[in-house]
């Protein structure tokens, strides 16, 4: 007689959200962490990702081996003028939402997830509503200080609302605060394992002066014309006070390289220009004493977990002006400097100069940044997912 016990049923998770890396990568990190947690206890994970065909998640999920499906979605093009919200494009897209909800309801009913995890983006709305219709636990995760539009629409249906910041709690309507828990924003664990000396070796930074602080400039994977222009105009001044690693975006590298050819030889040795920073990013971040960057939610999560002093130049066109809110939130805590509005070289010099010349000021800002960091955010979010499943 076979006395072996049957294998436990796999935990079933539907993930929905995406469009951008800010919604996609926290979800992916949570999936990886949940899978590892279950495997350590002898369990398994069945996961299905509901996204859009043209969003980042459509590439990320299959590359991770995660089954992927799509539903019809309606994107709301926001405007400060309410009348402009009633546009033909918005009306057409909003008409697609009922179809997307019907499609998502069929998917949720067939898959029977233990939990639906929604990380934002307009694709999350149909699946989140379907979770409520099918009586499946819904966990929202919000990456920014203020709830994004999709999560605001779904908050009343959520079993749990996982927040990245304590300061988000007072912004929630009173009836929803009981469902909220602060987890932080999941970051890739490899970001925390960098070594400064490996960056020097991998990038060949032989001309860098170890007596000077190192500044890492980044505008994201595609670069930022605004940040590139401001740094270019301040570069001779900057190189008198620091080593600079400048990740400018592939399309901007050649033009900046031509302009950098006019630098004095000694200064040029302290300037490393690259279109893209790949697997060496954790080592570059370990080497950096100050970071100049945008202030997206993922960037903030990584820099605060690492305790990096930062000068933020928010993307003015970010949804709901969220990058400015993110940067201002950390500046008010003394954990960063926020450059808002029209930014020029003089403004950058005024912001970064005191950090370059005063190590004690850098250390104080690093400590305050670290106080806002949550390197264990992925584990905290997994705790919330498992708690929601168990009721």
C-alpha positions as CSV (number, residue, x, y, z in Angstrom):
1,X,0.0,0.0,0.0
2,X,1.4,3.4,-0.9
3,X,1.5,5.5,2.2
4,X,3.1,8.6,0.7
5,X,1.0,11.7,1.2
6,X,-0.1,13.7,-1.8
7,X,1.7,16.8,-2.7
8,X,0.1,20.0,-1.4
9,X,-1.8,22.1,-3.9
10,X,0.2,24.8,-5.5
11,X,-0.5,28.4,-4.4
12,X,-2.3,30.1,-7.2
13,X,-1.6,33.8,-7.8
14,X,-2.8,36.2,-10.5
15,X,-0.7,39.3,-11.0
16,X,-2.0,42.3,-12.8
17,X,-0.4,45.6,-13.5
18,X,2.2,47.1,-15.7
19,X,2.7,49.4,-18.6
20,X,5.9,50.8,-17.1
21,X,8.8,49.4,-15.1
22,X,7.5,51.1,-12.0
23,X,4.4,48.8,-11.9
24,X,6.1,45.7,-13.5
25,X,9.3,45.2,-11.6
26,X,7.9,45.3,-8.1
27,X,5.4,42.6,-9.2
28,X,8.1,40.5,-10.7
29,X,10.2,40.8,-7.5
30,X,7.2,39.8,-5.4
31,X,6.6,36.7,-7.6
32,X,10.2,35.6,-7.3
33,X,10.2,36.1,-3.6
34,X,6.9,34.2,-3.1
35,X,8.1,31.4,-5.3
36,X,11.3,31.1,-3.2
37,X,9.3,31.2,0.1
38,X,6.9,28.5,-1.0
39,X,9.7,26.3,-2.4
40,X,11.6,26.6,1.0
41,X,8.5,25.0,2.6
42,X,8.1,22.3,0.0
43,X,5.4,24.2,-1.9
44,X,5.0,25.5,-5.4
45,X,3.5,28.5,-7.1
46,X,1.2,28.7,-10.1
47,X,1.1,32.2,-11.4
48,X,-0.7,34.0,-14.3
49,X,0.0,37.5,-15.3
50,X,-2.8,39.7,-16.8
51,X,-1.4,42.6,-18.7
52,X,-1.5,44.5,-22.0
53,X,0.0,43.4,-25.3
54,X,2.1,46.6,-25.6
55,X,3.2,47.1,-22.0
56,X,6.6,46.2,-20.6
57,X,5.0,43.2,-18.7
58,X,4.3,41.5,-22.1
59,X,8.1,41.0,-22.4
60,X,9.0,40.6,-18.8
61,X,6.5,37.9,-17.8
62,X,7.2,35.5,-20.7
63,X,11.0,36.0,-20.2
64,X,10.5,34.9,-16.6
65,X,8.5,31.8,-17.7
66,X,5.2,33.3,-16.3
67,X,2.1,32.5,-18.4
68,X,0.7,35.8,-19.7
69,X,-2.7,36.8,-21.0
70,X,-4.3,40.1,-22.0
71,X,-7.6,41.9,-21.5
72,X,-9.2,44.9,-23.2
73,X,-8.3,48.1,-21.3
74,X,-9.2,51.8,-21.3
75,X,-6.5,54.3,-20.7
76,X,-7.6,57.7,-19.2
77,X,-5.6,60.6,-20.6
78,X,-5.6,63.0,-17.7
79,X,-5.7,66.8,-17.8
80,X,-5.9,69.6,-15.3
81,X,-8.9,70.8,-17.3
82,X,-11.8,68.5,-16.5
83,X,-13.4,69.3,-19.9
84,X,-10.5,67.9,-21.7
85,X,-11.0,64.6,-19.9
86,X,-14.2,64.2,-21.9
87,X,-12.3,63.6,-25.1
88,X,-13.1,61.2,-28.0
89,X,-10.1,59.1,-27.2
90,X,-11.0,58.8,-23.5
91,X,-14.6,58.0,-24.4
92,X,-13.5,55.2,-26.8
93,X,-11.1,53.7,-24.3
94,X,-13.6,53.9,-21.4
95,X,-16.1,52.0,-23.6
96,X,-13.6,49.1,-23.7
97,X,-13.5,48.7,-19.9
98,X,-16.7,46.6,-19.6
99,X,-15.3,44.2,-22.1
100,X,-12.0,44.0,-20.2
101,X,-13.9,43.3,-17.0
102,X,-15.9,40.5,-18.6
103,X,-12.7,39.0,-20.0
104,X,-10.9,39.3,-16.6
105,X,-13.9,37.8,-14.8
106,X,-13.8,34.7,-17.0
107,X,-10.0,34.4,-16.5
108,X,-10.3,34.7,-12.7
109,X,-13.2,32.3,-12.5
110,X,-11.2,29.7,-14.5
111,X,-7.9,30.1,-12.7
112,X,-9.4,30.3,-9.2
113,X,-6.4,32.2,-7.6
114,X,-5.8,32.2,-3.9
115,X,-4.9,35.9,-4.3
116,X,-5.0,38.6,-7.0
117,X,-2.1,41.0,-6.7
118,X,-2.6,44.4,-8.5
119,X,0.4,46.8,-8.8
120,X,-1.2,49.6,-10.8
121,X,-1.5,50.7,-14.3
122,X,-4.8,50.9,-16.1
123,X,-4.8,47.2,-16.9
124,X,-5.1,46.4,-13.2
125,X,-8.7,47.8,-13.0
126,X,-10.5,45.0,-15.0
127,X,-8.7,42.2,-13.1
128,X,-9.1,44.0,-9.7
129,X,-12.9,44.3,-10.3
130,X,-13.1,40.7,-11.5
131,X,-11.4,39.6,-8.2
132,X,-14.2,41.3,-6.3
133,X,-16.9,39.7,-8.6
134,X,-15.4,36.3,-8.1
135,X,-14.9,36.8,-4.3
136,X,-11.1,36.3,-4.5
137,X,-8.8,38.2,-2.1
138,X,-7.4,41.3,-3.8
139,X,-4.0,42.8,-2.6
140,X,-3.1,46.2,-4.0
141,X,0.5,47.5,-4.0
142,X,1.2,51.2,-4.4
143,X,4.7,52.3,-5.3
144,X,4.3,56.1,-4.9
145,X,3.4,58.3,-2.0
146,X,-0.1,59.0,-3.4
147,X,-2.3,56.2,-4.7
148,X,-2.3,56.0,-8.4
149,X,-5.5,56.3,-10.4
150,X,-6.0,52.5,-10.8
151,X,-5.4,51.8,-7.2
152,X,-7.8,54.6,-6.1
153,X,-10.5,52.9,-8.2
154,X,-9.8,49.5,-6.7
155,X,-9.1,50.5,-3.0
156,X,-12.7,50.0,-1.9
157,X,-12.5,46.4,-3.2
158,X,-9.2,45.5,-1.7
159,X,-8.6,42.9,1.0
160,X,-5.2,44.5,1.8
161,X,-3.5,47.7,0.5
162,X,0.3,47.5,0.7
163,X,1.9,50.9,0.8
164,X,5.5,52.0,0.1
165,X,5.5,54.9,2.5
166,X,4.1,55.7,6.0
167,X,3.1,59.1,4.6
168,X,0.6,57.4,2.4
169,X,-1.6,56.4,5.3
170,X,-3.1,59.8,6.1
171,X,-3.9,60.2,2.4
172,X,-6.2,57.2,2.4
173,X,-10.0,57.6,3.1
174,X,-10.7,56.7,6.7
175,X,-12.6,53.5,5.9
176,X,-9.7,52.1,3.9
177,X,-7.0,52.6,6.5
178,X,-7.8,49.4,8.3
179,X,-6.9,47.4,5.2
180,X,-3.5,49.2,4.7
181,X,-0.1,48.0,5.7
182,X,3.3,49.6,4.9
183,X,5.5,47.2,3.2
184,X,7.8,49.4,1.1
185,X,8.5,49.0,-2.6
186,X,10.1,45.7,-3.6
187,X,13.5,46.1,-5.2
188,X,15.8,43.7,-7.0
189,X,17.9,42.0,-4.3
190,X,21.0,42.2,-6.5
191,X,20.9,46.0,-6.1
192,X,22.0,45.6,-2.5
193,X,25.0,43.4,-3.3
194,X,27.3,45.8,-5.2
195,X,31.0,46.3,-4.7
196,X,32.7,49.6,-5.5
197,X,36.0,48.1,-6.5
198,X,34.2,45.9,-9.1
199,X,32.7,49.0,-10.7
200,X,36.2,50.5,-11.0
201,X,37.5,47.2,-12.6
202,X,34.5,46.6,-14.9
203,X,34.3,50.2,-16.3
204,X,38.1,50.7,-16.3
205,X,37.9,53.9,-14.2
206,X,41.7,54.2,-13.9
207,X,41.6,58.0,-14.1
208,X,39.2,58.4,-11.2
209,X,40.7,60.2,-8.2
210,X,39.9,58.2,-5.0
211,X,40.3,61.4,-2.9
212,X,37.2,62.9,-4.6
213,X,33.5,61.8,-4.3
214,X,31.9,60.0,-7.2
215,X,28.7,61.2,-8.7
216,X,26.4,58.9,-10.7
217,X,24.1,60.6,-13.1
218,X,21.2,58.7,-14.7
219,X,18.0,59.6,-16.5
220,X,16.8,56.0,-16.7
221,X,17.4,53.4,-19.4
222,X,16.6,55.8,-22.2
223,X,18.3,58.7,-20.6
224,X,16.9,62.2,-20.0
225,X,17.6,65.1,-22.3
226,X,16.9,67.5,-19.5
227,X,19.3,65.9,-17.1
228,X,21.9,65.5,-19.8
229,X,21.8,69.2,-20.8
230,X,22.0,70.4,-17.2
231,X,24.9,68.1,-16.4
232,X,26.7,69.0,-19.6
233,X,26.5,72.7,-18.8
234,X,27.8,72.1,-15.2
235,X,30.4,69.5,-16.2
236,X,33.7,71.4,-16.0
237,X,32.7,72.7,-12.5
238,X,31.5,69.3,-11.5
239,X,34.8,67.6,-12.5
240,X,36.8,69.9,-10.4
241,X,35.1,68.5,-7.4
242,X,34.1,64.9,-8.3
243,X,34.5,61.9,-10.5
244,X,31.4,61.5,-12.7
245,X,29.7,58.4,-14.1
246,X,27.1,59.6,-16.6
247,X,24.5,57.2,-18.0
248,X,23.0,59.3,-20.7
249,X,20.8,56.9,-22.8
250,X,21.9,55.2,-26.0
251,X,20.5,58.0,-28.3
252,X,22.4,60.7,-26.5
253,X,25.9,59.2,-26.1
254,X,27.5,60.4,-29.4
255,X,26.6,64.0,-29.0
256,X,27.7,64.2,-25.4
257,X,30.9,62.4,-26.3
258,X,31.8,65.0,-28.9
259,X,31.2,67.8,-26.4
260,X,33.3,66.0,-23.7
261,X,36.2,66.0,-26.2
262,X,36.7,69.6,-25.3
263,X,37.4,68.8,-21.6
264,X,40.9,69.2,-20.3
265,X,42.8,65.9,-20.2
266,X,42.9,65.6,-16.4
267,X,39.2,66.4,-16.1
268,X,38.3,64.0,-18.9
269,X,40.0,61.1,-17.0
270,X,37.4,61.6,-14.2
271,X,34.4,61.5,-16.6
272,X,32.9,58.2,-17.7
273,X,30.1,58.5,-20.2
274,X,28.0,55.5,-21.2
275,X,24.7,55.1,-23.0
276,X,23.5,52.3,-20.7
277,X,24.5,50.7,-17.4
278,X,23.7,47.0,-17.3
279,X,24.6,44.2,-14.9
280,X,27.3,46.4,-13.3
281,X,24.6,48.8,-11.9
282,X,24.8,47.4,-8.3
283,X,28.6,48.0,-8.3
284,X,28.1,51.5,-9.8
285,X,25.6,52.4,-7.0
286,X,28.0,51.0,-4.4
287,X,30.7,53.3,-5.8
288,X,28.5,56.4,-6.0
289,X,28.7,59.0,-3.1
290,X,25.9,61.1,-4.7
291,X,23.2,60.3,-7.3
292,X,21.6,62.7,-9.7
293,X,18.5,61.2,-11.2
294,X,14.7,61.2,-11.8
295,X,12.5,60.4,-8.8
296,X,10.4,57.5,-9.9
297,X,9.2,55.1,-7.3
298,X,11.6,52.4,-8.2
299,X,14.6,54.7,-8.1
300,X,13.6,56.1,-4.7
301,X,13.1,52.5,-3.3
302,X,16.6,51.5,-4.4
303,X,18.4,54.7,-3.3
304,X,16.8,54.8,0.1
305,X,17.5,51.1,0.7
306,X,21.1,51.8,-0.1
307,X,21.2,55.0,1.8
308,X,22.4,57.2,-1.1
309,X,22.4,61.0,-1.0
310,X,20.5,62.1,-4.1
311,X,19.6,65.2,-6.1
312,X,16.3,64.6,-7.8
313,X,15.2,66.2,-11.0
314,X,11.6,65.0,-11.3
315,X,10.0,64.2,-14.7
316,X,7.4,67.0,-15.0
317,X,5.1,64.9,-17.2
318,X,4.8,61.9,-14.8
319,X,1.3,60.8,-14.1
320,X,-0.3,62.9,-11.4
321,X,3.0,64.7,-11.0
322,X,4.0,61.8,-8.8
323,X,7.8,62.2,-9.3
324,X,7.6,65.7,-7.8
325,X,5.6,64.5,-4.8
326,X,8.2,61.7,-4.3
327,X,11.1,64.0,-4.4
328,X,9.5,66.6,-2.2
329,X,8.6,64.0,0.3
330,X,12.3,62.9,0.7
331,X,13.5,66.5,0.7
332,X,11.2,67.4,3.5
333,X,12.8,64.6,5.5
334,X,16.3,65.8,4.8
335,X,16.9,62.6,2.8
336,X,17.4,64.2,-0.7
337,X,17.4,67.4,-2.6
338,X,14.6,68.2,-5.0
339,X,15.1,70.4,-8.0
340,X,11.7,71.4,-9.3
341,X,10.5,73.6,-12.1
342,X,13.0,75.0,-14.6
343,X,16.4,73.5,-13.7
344,X,19.7,74.9,-15.0
345,X,23.4,74.5,-14.3
346,X,23.3,77.1,-11.5
347,X,20.6,75.2,-9.8
348,X,22.4,72.0,-10.0
349,X,25.6,73.5,-8.7
350,X,23.7,75.0,-5.7
351,X,22.1,71.6,-5.0
352,X,25.0,69.2,-5.4
353,X,27.9,71.5,-4.3
354,X,27.4,71.3,-0.5
355,X,27.2,67.5,-0.8
356,X,30.5,67.2,-2.7
357,X,32.4,69.5,-0.3
358,X,31.0,68.3,3.0
359,X,31.3,64.6,3.8
360,X,29.5,65.0,7.1
361,X,26.5,66.5,5.2
362,X,26.5,63.5,2.8
363,X,26.6,61.1,5.7
364,X,23.7,62.8,7.5
365,X,21.6,62.7,4.3
366,X,22.6,59.0,3.7
367,X,21.4,58.2,7.2
368,X,18.1,59.9,6.7
369,X,17.6,58.3,3.3
370,X,18.4,54.9,4.8
371,X,15.7,55.5,7.5
372,X,13.1,55.6,4.6
373,X,14.5,52.5,2.9
374,X,12.9,49.1,3.2
375,X,15.3,46.5,1.7
376,X,12.9,43.7,3.0
377,X,9.9,45.1,1.1
378,X,9.5,42.0,-1.1
379,X,9.3,39.8,2.0
380,X,6.8,42.1,3.6
381,X,4.6,42.1,0.6
382,X,4.7,38.3,0.4
383,X,3.6,38.2,4.1
384,X,0.6,40.4,3.1
385,X,-0.2,38.1,0.1
386,X,-0.1,35.0,2.2
387,X,-2.1,36.6,5.0
388,X,-4.8,37.7,2.5
389,X,-5.1,34.2,1.2
390,X,-5.6,32.7,4.7
391,X,-8.2,35.2,5.5
